[in-house]
Amino acid sequence: MDITPVITRPATSLFVIAGPCVIESLDLCLEIGRQVKSVCDSLGLGYVFKASFDKANRSSNASFRGPGLENGVKILERVKSELGVPVLTDVHESSHPAKVAPVVDLLQVPAFLARQTDLLQACGATGRAVNIKKGQFMAPSEMALAVQKVRAARQDVAGATPILLTERGTFFGYGRLVNDFTGLAIMAQTHCPVVFDVTHSTQLPAGLGTTSGGHPEYSPLLARAAVAAGVQGLFLECHPDPKNAKSDAATMLGLTDVEPLLKACADIAKLLRGPAPRHDGVQHRR
């Protein structure tokens, strides 16, 4: 599926990457995907479904990780086919991108792996679109080097596909993430679409001891601020029963919270369009 039209939205619109943190079941993925797609369609927003086949960086060894690569890709293929939307999943090892690329439209490099050269180059070599999440330990300017690694591996790959950069907060002391919105503008200097991770930005890493805590009540505030700052996309995780989600329950948005959040963000994006041309050639503001 050609993901470029979904990501390359008009300046007045946004695209949304959303779904559960980890694949729990096909039925759950379809339930979440259908509802978010309906909201995005009603608001004129592009939509990419996301879910991980494996969460390899859980706080505790006992935490649920997902169905694994083979079964996970089969579920993503069903979601893609039944909903007619592009799909995203995380890749953790340099062998993963080639294995998932026949199905997955957007390969995601997790934040903790944003400096892993072999992984970035393996993603680039597939020719698929790539979303690189900024490491919590990295300065925004360093993301230009991650982009270079993906682009270098694409030299012999026909057809350019987008490389996205996603902001998800920066470590500040122990168990705390903060967002520096000037970093969005710095990452935009790479000429890559910049995405804001709404839910992970509220995370308190390992804040609950064996799992991460969070403050999802601040997600709408951060999302509105990021759209006002000019991001082209929003990333969020959602679930019909957030407290019982098998991964990132502390930051997960409820499905019913998605529509008001995206509606507010879509309205802000429209306000940023500036003067619109009239048929008589006179500029006016909508």
N, C-alpha and C positions, 0 to 999 in steps of 0.2 A: 504494500500500500504506500502511495506517495504521501509522505508526511509533510512535505514542504508547504502545500497550501494551508495546512492546519496551523503550522507554526508561523508562517509569514502572513500575519494578519494585517489588515489596514491599521493605520495609526490610531484610529478611533476604537479599536477593539482589542481583545486579549485572547490568549489561548490558555487552557487549563489542563494541568496534569493532575489527575486525581484518582483515588481508589484506596483499597485497604493497604496497610503496611506490608503484610505478607499474605500469600495465598492461603486461605483457610479451607475453602471448598469452591467448586465451580458455581454452585447455586448462590453463594454469598457474593462472588465476583460479579455474576450477572445481575443480581439485585442492585448492588452498588453502581455498577456501570450504567444500567438502564436509567436509574434515577438521576445520576449526574449528567448523563448525556441529554436527558430531557430538559434539565435546567439550562445547560449550555446552549442547546438548540433554541430555546425560548428567548435567550438573551443575545443570540448571535455570536457566541464564543466558540472558538475551536476547542476540541476535546481529545485528549489522549488518556486512555485507561492505564493505570499503573498498579502493579502488584509484584512482589518479589517472590521468586521460587525458593530462595534461601536467604535468611538473615544471618550472615556469617559473623556479624559483629555485636551479637547480643551481650548484655552485661554479664549474664550468668550462663554457665554451661548447661543448666537445666531448662533454659528458656526454649520455647517453641521456635523452630527455625524455618519450617515450611515443608512442602512436599518433595523438594529436590528438583534437580534440573529437568529430568525427563518428563515426570508427571506435571511439573509446573508449566513447561512449554506447551504441553497438550491442552491444559486449561486455558492458557493465554490464547492459543489458536482458536479455541471454541468461542471465547469472548470476542475476539477479533471478527470471527465469521458471523456470529449471531447479532452483534451490535453494529457491525460495520464501522468500527473505529480503530485507529492505530493503537498499538499497545507498547508499553515500556516495562522493562524489568532491570534490576540490578545485575551486574556481573562483577565477580570478585577475583577470578583467576584469569590468566592470559589465555587459557584454553576455552573459556566460556563464550566469548563473543562469536566465534565461528560456529559454535554449536547452536546458539539461539537465534542468530541473524536470519536464517531462512523464515522465521515466523515473526520475530520481534522487530518493530519498526524503529524504536528509539532505545539505544543501549545506555544505561545509566552507570556512571562510575561513582561509587559511594564516596562521601566526603573523606573518610579515613584513608582512601586509596587514591586521592587526587594527584599524588606525586609519583605513582607507580608507573614507570616508563613502559614496561612490557605490557601492562594492561591497557594503557592509553593507546599504544601503537597497535595492539591487537584489535581494539575497537575501530581505530581508523582504517585498518586493512580490510574490514568488512564492507566499507562503503556505506554503511548504515549511518543514520543520524546518531549523534552522541550527546548526552547530557552529562556534563562534569559538575558535580557538586563541590563547591569550594570547601576545602579542608577547614575545620574549626581552628586549626593551628596555622593557617596561611593568611598572608596579606592579600588583598584583592589584586594587587599588581602581579603577584606570582601566578595568577591564573592564565596570564598570557603565555607562560612557558608550557602549561598543560595543553593549551590550544595548539601550540607549535608541534608538540609531540604527536597529536592526532593528525594534524595536517601533513606532517612529514611522512606518515605512513600511508597517506592517500595519494601520493604522487603518481602511482601507477593504476589508480582506481578511477574508472570512468564515471563521470557524473558527480557533481558536488552536492552533498547533503548537509543540512545544518549542523553546526556544533553549538550547543547551548551551554550557558554557565548559570549555575543556580547558587544563590546565597542562602545559607541556612544558619547564620550566626557564627560568632567567634568566641572561643573560650575566654572567660574573664575570671581568674581565680579558680576555685574548686567548685565544680558542679553548677556552673552558671554560664549561659550563653548571652551575648549581647549583639545587637545589630547596629552596624555603622552604615547609614544609608549613603554616605559618600562613596562607599565601596561599590554600589550599584553603578554609579557613573564611571568609576575607574574600570570596572569590568566591561562596560559598554565600549570602551576604547579599543577592544579587540574586534569590534564589529560583529560580535556574536549576539544573538538574542539573549537577554538577561532575564532570568526567572527568579521569583522570590518564593522560598519554601515557607509557607504560612505556618504549618504545624510544628515542624522540627525546630523552628526558631523560638518556640516557647518551651523547649525542652530543658530539663534540669538533669544532665547526664549522671546516671547512677544515683539520682537524688533520693531514691527509695531503698538504697542499699543494694539489692540484687536486680533492681530494674530502674529505669529512668523515670523521674517525675516530670511535672510540667504545669504550665498555666495556660490551658487552651482558651480561657476566657479573654486572653489578649490577642488571639488570632485575628479577629476582625479589625482591631486597631492597627496591627502591623500590616495586614493586607492592604488596607486603605492607604496607609502611608507609602507603601512600596509602589502601588499603582500611581499615586500622585507624584512619586519620584521618577516615574517613567519606565518601569519594567514592562516587558512585553508578555510575560506569562506568569501564572501563579501555580504553585505546586502545593497540594494539600492531601492529607490522608483523612478518610472518613469511614464511618462504620454505623450500621443500624443500632448497635448496642456497644458504644465506645468503651464502657467500663469492663466489658468482657471480651474485648478484642485480644487476640493472642500475641500482639506485638504493639508497642507504643500506645497502650491504652490510656496513659496519662496525658497524652497530647492529642489524641484522636478527636475529630469533630463528629458530632452526630449528623446523620444524613439530613435531618430536618434543618440543621444549621447552615447547610451548604448554600441553599438558594438565597437567603437574605444577605449572606456575605458576598456572594458573586454579584448579586443585583447592585449592591452598594459600590462594588469595585467597577462594574460595567458603567455605572453612571459617572463615576470619576473619570474613567477613560474617555468617555464621550465629551466631558467638559474640557479635556485637554486638546481637543481637535483644533481649536483656534478658529479663525475666520473661515467660513465656507463660501464658495463662489455662488453668486446668483446668476440667473440667466441673462440679466442685463449687464453683467460684468462687474457689478458693485459688490464689494466684500461686506459681509455682515456676520455677526456672531449668532450662533444658534442657542 
